[in-house]
Amino acid sequence: MSLPLQSLGDLPARKRGGPPLAVLTAYDFGSARLLDEAGVDLLLVGDSLGMVVHGLPDTTGVTMEMMLLHTRAVCRAQPRSPVIADLPYASYDSPAQALASAQSLMQAGANAVKLEGGCRVLPQVQAIVAAGIPVCGHIGMLPQSIAEEGAYRRKGRTQDQAQALLEDAEALDRAGVMAMVLESVVESVAAEITKRVSCCTIGIGSGPDNNGQVLVTHDVIGAFPWFRPPFAQARADCAAEIRRAAAAYIKSVREV
Ligand code: KIV
């Protein structure tokens, strides 16, 4: 088995020579430690925490305060894997706001920040990169845009959509992002983006031809049984284990 990523500086070598990056979300001290010990390449403090930890209907209710709290908890585990923290909804509406928000997440211990959008957020990406903060882009299906979009839809199905995605990807790449997440992008379009850009692509629901894959940890360990996207394979059934252990405990208390 090859070594997990040691630092963000190793990303170009992984783009050139593989193996693909294995990325998972972490929202707290314990899970960060366990995933790091398992050898994950990158930890993502994703704003998906709004849904799987806080029970919000989507990610637009996630605040900077929440992201800072969870980023600090993850970084307290002192993981070897670099930590990427999401800039939450409405925390990067202008380049100045984006930079200030990114700086706060870096002060909380993150090694890089991620934000959603392509050409639309280019000035924000440029401002953060110019300040020396590593940025991970995120294009394709954008959960923070659910209100405008109306539904979570696969991206790149039409010629125009595919062209727009390629333009977004190339613009982010030129702006100097260290990697970009491709979420729910048609496989052939994700493969074309991966070929064209110099940074690593990290796919989620975008087929195998990316430089890595990311999933929400709750989906991989079966800890959020009420919803799991079809592309995320559960490798454990933690929900069943929690229910079983809790029932055993309840029984033992009542039987005294
Ligand atoms: O918030 C998140 O967990 C993410 C991943 C799904 C890519 O952005």
Boltz pocket constraint, residues with backbone or C-beta under 6 A from the ligand:
constraints:
  - pocket:
      binder: B
      contacts: [[A, 25], [A, 44], [A, 45], [A, 46], [A, 47], [A, 48], [A, 49], [A, 86], [A, 181], [A, 183], [A, 204], [A, 214], [A, 215], [A, 216]]
      max_distance: 6.0
